[in-house]
Amino acid sequence: MTVNPRPARPVLGQNQYGKAENRVVRITRDGATHHIKDLNVSVSLSGDMEEVHYSGSNANVLPTDTTKNTVYAFAKEYGIESAEQFGIHLARHFVTSQEPIHRARIRIEEYAWERIEHAKPGAHSFVRKGQETRLTQITYDGSSWEVVSGLKDLVVMNSTDSEFWGYVKDKYTTLPEAYDRVLATEVSGRWRFHWTDDEQAAPDWNASYEQVKRHLLQAFAETYSLSLQQTLYAMGARIIDNLDDIDEVRFSLPNKHHFLVDLEPFGLKNDNEVYFAADRPYGLIEATVLRDGCEARIPVDLTNL
């Protein structure tokens, strides 16, 4: 039997480099009224980078420190209208200004602030909003775009209108069926836009984010839930049905369990009033909702986005 010889040396596979977690705060001063954009920007570049790995030649390498400086310079030059638009400016710059760079991926977290009401004159006092963190990932290869936006850490709860029963039972099943339970989760969601090239009109990124959030919250609130899976699908379907610019939605929903506390030892009746909030272990429900005819592209593991 003939055995093919193994290659003389290993071959470089997929690779990228860049500067991660560049924290930039842009204050726009409109007279006495100020506006804040607070971002965490990660830049990742790939292209003709074989030699830097094989021989250590940096001839095609744009320093990561330069990518960091570009983030801050662009915050001044272009401002930050939205996380998506800022990421588009950066990705286009890196791919079109450096011949060895063929693909740029920009990941951004946005931290929201809101004004402190009834503060001293001049609208320049803020408090950090704690509801959720806004996210976006911009990928550009010189000809086409992929924009995936999202959010994380959005904690929601329905104190009723949720049941869980009729499930498979075996000898290890101890969970009692529930016909009136608390349903709570911490939403991590991503959605992919249909927009892929500059010939198309780009969405209104800020308006789109607010619409997605509104629809997912309304779906969560208005769905009489027989399972968290049903609620997840209702949230994604409502977004797809109402926003033509979005082709794919993926949610990761940890079930934040609330268990009724047994108060009988104290001679008390617990009429769905007192709960123990368990943080672990927790059920983890994940799924993608697609526009009919579209293929899934958002990674199953949202932490890798």
Secondary structure, DSSP 8 states (H G I E B T S, - for coil): -------SS----S--B----EEEEEEEEETTEEEEEEEEEEEEEEES-HHHHHT---TT---HHHHHHHHHHHHHHT--S-HHHHHHHHHHHHHHH-TTEEEEEEEEEEE-EEE-TT-SSSS--EEE--S-EEEEEEEE-SS-EEEEEEEEEEEEEESSSB-B-S----TT-----BSS--EEEEEEEEEEES--STTS----HHHHHHHHHHHHHHHHHH--BS-HHHHHHHHHHHHHHH-TTEEEEEEEEEE--EEE---GGGT---SS--EEE--SS-EEEEEEEE-TT----S-SSGGG-
